[in-house]
């Protein structure tokens, strides 16, 4: 049983209960201090050095709730176990909301108390060990998944190091598949918040009602089917990072609610009356032109300024072709290992083909292409014939090509629509397969098809 170096403070206004607690805990080898009145316990907590508080709930003058709050104020990591003969659902819920680890009704079995105490201590030790490990790994590896030697990649690494410990909201822009979430994770993992949760949500994949309930959570009975309370992603990200992907797709109604949250980090669950506050950093990403969306009236200017405190654009893969060989090696190793095959690499002609592509789906499209090639490959080297047929339809043209000259007059939206049509033609109109080749999810694919008029 783990007993050191934890110091336990037991507070109860009944002398008999104080003796039982002292005998039970010290007999198990714990360092125990006791107080038979709440004021004395309050004073001891303020002096610090208490790892675990066991307190009665109902005491004269100062109750157990006040001691619980004092313990958490002195050190948020202090474990608090509440014991009381006047147990009720309401008091248990209140104690848990204030941060109590457990709630034990009197009379209790001393063995049960020791079990709860040991479980609480083990939980804290494991959490501290995980936090320490996460911090070490984050400091060493927070940029390890950003692969490349190009100028754009090196500038991105420098940017991440500059902003990782800022509390400012970061807006990450760039085309689909460029690795915007990877940048967001690198910022989180390298920051002081690395020990907290990184909570991503794809705003474009959810309708309004579901997005709202996922973000804010809801109370039991808030709507038909809400049979239990649900903790929202905002609360799950407390003391960590919330990543809002495809933020440019959310509706005007949700923009208002998100803006309200960003102003003071407070919100209410659906169907609730309590104002909740969280301490969270917000990162957002979009492949939309938000300035154009503001002019079109589909995106709020005030929300844009809240999100755009710090901004960075992730370069498309066609602008950093020197990174393609390294990315190919990384994805090949990963998918070969998963497939359990023996594939040594890419044939020269296959690599030339990959280097020549426009990669409208960027890094995600490249990864999907190599995953396909690994599945198709029957030898020890990937050849041109193993590559997906969709990539043969849009090779990168040389600057003196007449096609390039004509395409130079097209907007990015028109070029994207052209590429989508080519890929759709190559797979016989199969939307799921086309989405996989392009490196985008099915919902995004449907939206792009509608925009392209396909």
N, C-alpha and C positions, 0 to 999 in steps of 0.2 A: 504493500500500500504506500502510495506517495504521500509523505507528510511534510517534507521540508522543501523549500524554506517558507511555507505558507503560515501566516499568522491569522488566527480566527478570533473574532470578537463576538461573544454571545451576549445578547441583551434581553432581559425579561424582568418584569416587575415582581414575579413570584420567586422567592428565595429557593423554594424546593426545585423549581424548574431550572434555575441557574446552577444548582448543585448537580442535577441530572446531566445537563449539557456539559458542564466542566468534566465530570467523571467519565462520560461517554467519549468525549473528544480527546481528552488527555490520555485516557486509557488506550486509545488507538494510536497514540504517539504524536498528536498534533500540539502545536504551541497555542495555548488558549488563554484569552483574557476575557473576564466577565464583568458585567455591570448589571445591577438590579434596579436601575432607573434610567429612563431614556436620556435625560439631560447629561448624565455622566457618559453615556454611550456617544452622544453627539460631540462632546468635548474630545473624547478619545479619537473619534473619526477625523476630526479636524486636525489632529496632530499628525495624521498620516501613518503609513506603515501597516495598514490592515489589508489583508488579501481577501478575506471572506467574512461577511457579516451574517450572523444568524440572529434574527430579531423577532420578538413577539409583535403582533400587529396592534392590538388594543392595549394601550398603556395610558395612564393619566398624564396630562399636560402636553407631552410630546408623544405622538404615536409612531408606529413602525414605518408609515409612509414617509414621514419627515426624516427618519433615519436612513431609509432607502435613498431618498433624494440627496441627503448629505454625503452618503457613501459614494454615490455616482459622481457627485460634484468634486469630491476629493480626488477620486481616481475612477474614470469610466470603466476601467478593467476590474474593479472590485466586484467579486461575486456576492450576491445577496440572496439568502434563503429566508423566506418568511414562514413563521409558525404561528398558529392562532387557534383558539378554541371557538372563535366566532367566525367560522369560515362561511363564505357565501360566494356565489359565482361572480357577483359584482366586485367584491373586494379582491378576489383572485385576478380578475381581468385588469383591475386598476394596478395591482402590484406588478403584473407582467408588463403592462404598458410603461411603467416607470423603470423597468429594467431588471426585475427580480428573475433569478434563474429558476427557482421552483417555489412551490407553495405547499406547506405540509400542515395538515390539520392536527390538532391535539385531541386525544392523546396519541402519541406516535411510538412506534417500535424503534428503540435505539439503533438496531441493526439497519433499519430502513433509512434513518437519518445519516448514518455513516456511509451507506451506499450512495445517497444523493450527494453528500459532500464530496466523496471520492470521484463520482462521475463529473461533478462540476469542476473539480481541480484538473482532472484528466482532460476535460474539454478545453479548459483555458491553456494548459500546457501545449496541447496539440495545436491550438490556434496560434499561440506565440511561435511555435516551431515552424508552422506553415508560413506565417508572416515573415519570419527571418529568412526562410528558404526562398520565398517569393522575392524578397528584397535583393538577395544575393543574385538570384537568377536574372531578375529584371535589370539590375545594374550591369550585368555581364552581357545579357542577350537581348536587350529590348529592341535592338535594331538588326538582330541576326537574320530575320526573315525578309529584310529588304535587300534584295539581291541585285547586284549590278556594279559596274565600274564607270558608268557614264557620268558626265558632268551633272546631269539632272538628278541622278541618284545621290551623288555626293552632296549636292546642294540640299536635297531633301534630308539627308542625315544631319547636316549642320542645322537645318531649320528645327528638326525634332529636338536636338540638344538645347536649342535656345528657348523653346516654348514649353518643354515638358513640365517644368515646375511653376509655370504661370497659372493663374486661376482664370485667365481670360478664355472666353468661348472661342473655339477654333472652327472656322468654316473651311472644309476641304473640298475643293472643286476638281473636276476632271471627268473624262469620259467613262462610260461603263467598263468595268474590268481592269482599270488601271491600278487598283490596289488601295483605294481610299480607306477601307476598313483596316488594312494592314498598317497604314500610317497612323490611324487613330489608336490602334492597339499599341504601337510603338511609343506613342506619346504617353499613353496611360502606364505602360510597363516601365518606362524610364522615370516616372514621376514619383513624388512622395505618396501618391495614392495607389501605388502598385499593390499594396496589401489589401486594398478594397476591391470591390467587384467591377468588372468591365461589362456593362450591360448594353448590348446592341439591339436595335429594333429597326426593321425595314418598314418605314412609313408608307412606302409605295405599294406594299403587298397587302395592306389591311384596309378595309372600309372604315369610315369614320367611327361608327359605333364600337367596333372591335378595337380600333387604335386607342380610343379614349379609355376604354375599360382596361386595356393592357398597360397603358401609361399610368393612369391614376388609381386603378384598382376599383373595387366596389364593395359596398356593404351587403350583408345578407338581406334579401328581399328588395334590392334596388330595382330589379326588373325580373320578368318571368324567367325562371331558370337559375337565378342567383340564390342558390340554396345555402351557400356559405360565403363568408367574407373572403375577398381575394386581395392580396397585397400586390400593388402595382409595381411596374418596373422602376418608377421614380424612387419608391421607397427601397426597393432592392438595391438600387445604385447608391444609397446613402453612404457617404464617405468614400465613394469611388467615382466612376466615370460613366455617364450616359452617352451613348453614341446614337444619334438620329440619322440613319441612312435614308437617302432619297427624300430629304426634308422638303424639297421643292414641289413634291406631289401632294402635300396635305391640303385639305380644303380650307376655305376662309374661316369656317367655324372653328376648326381645330387650331388654325393659326392664332386666333384670338386667345384660346385657352392656353396654348403653349407660350404665348407672349406674357400672359399673366403669371405663369409659373416662373419664367425666366427673370421677371422683374424682382422677385424677392424669394424665389425657391420655395414657395408655399403652394398648397393645393388641397382640395377636398376629394375624397373618394366619391364615386357615383353613389347617390343615395345617402351620403353622410353629411353630418353637420360640423364635424371637428376639422379645424384648419390644421393641417400637418405641414411640417417644415423638414426639409432635408438639406444636407450639406454635400452637394454634388457638383462635379465639373461637367459641363456639357460640350461635346464635340458633335459637329454636324457635317454631313456630306451631301453633295448634289452633283448630278450631271446635267442639270438644267442651267440655263442662263437666267439667273434670278433678277438681274437688272432689267432684262427684257420682259420678264414676268411681271415685274413691278409696273413697267410702262403699259403692259397689257391689262393690268388690273387684277391679275390672278394671284399675286403675292404681295403681302403687306410690307410697306417700306419700313415701318417701325420694327417689325420682326426681323427684317433683313439686317438692320443696324445692330440689333441685339445679338444676332448670330455671327455677324461679320466683324467681330472685335479683332481677331487675328485670322488672316486668310492665307491659304497656300493652294497652288494648282499642281496636281499630279500629272506629269508629262505622259502623253500617249506612247505606246510602245514603238510606233513608227518613227518617233523623234529620238529614240535611244536604241537603235538597232544593235549597237555594240554589246548590249546586255543580253541579246537573244541566246547566244551560245551558253552563257552561264545559267540562264533560266531553263534552257533545254536540259542541261545536265542535272539541275536540281529536280525538275519534274520527272525526268526519266528515272532517276534513282528512286524517287518516291513511289512511282506507279509500278516500276519493275519489282520493287520489294513487296508491294501489296499484291501483285499478280503472281508472285512466286516464280517468275521467269528468269532466264539467263540471257539478258540482252546487254551487249557491251557498249552500244552507243548508236549514233546516227551515221549513215553513209554520207559521203561528201555531197552527193546530188540532193539528198533529202535536206541536209542543212542549208544548201543554197536555195532550195525551194522555200524553206521556212524564213530565211533571211530576206527573201524577195517579196513577202506578203505585206499588205497594208495593215492587217490586224486591227480591223475596226472594233473587234471585241477585246482587243488589247491582251494583257497578260492572262486573263481568264480564258480567252479564246485559245491562246497558245497552249495553256495547260490542258484544256479539253482535247485539243488536237493531238497532243502527245499521249494522253490517256487512251484515246482511240487507237493510235498507232501501236501502242504496247499490246492492246487487245488483239489487233490484227496480225502483228508480227509473228512469223513462224520460225524465224532464224535467230541468229545471234546479233543481228544488226538491223536497225530500222531503215527501210528503203523507201523510195518515192511511192511505190505501190501500196505501202502500209498507211500512208497519210489519208485523212478523210477527203472524199471527193469535193467537198464544198470549198476547200482552200484553193483549188485550181482555177476557180472562176474569177478571182480578183487579184492577179499578180501585180506587184509593184512595177510601175512603168518608169522607164528612164526619163529624165527631164526633157529630152528632145522629142518625146513621143507626142503625136498629134492628139491621142486620147487624153494624155495628161494636160495638154494645152486646153482642150475643151473642158475637162473636169475642173480646171483652175477657176473657171467662171461660175462653178456651182457652189452653193452654200454648203456648210457642213451637214445640215439637215438633209439636203438633196443627195449628197454623197452617201450618207448613212442609209437613206431609203434605197438607193441604187444597190448598195452592198447587200441589204436585207433581201431584196428581190432576187439577186443572184444566188444567195444561199438557199432561199426558199425553192427556187427552180431546181437547184442541185439535189435537193432531198425530196422532190416530188410534192412539195407543199406541206410536208410534215412539220407542224409548228414546234413540237417538243424537240425534235432532232435539230431543227434550225436554231432554237434557243440554246441548245447545248453547244453547238458549233460556234455560235456567236459569243458564248460565255456569259449569257444573261439568264435571269430566271423567267419562268413562263409568263408571269403577270406583266413583267416589263416587256416581254416579247409581244404580247397582245397589244399593249399600249403603243409600241413602236409600229406595229403593223397597221393599226388604225390611223396613226399619224402619217404613215407612208402611203396610205390608200391601197394597201395590198389586201 
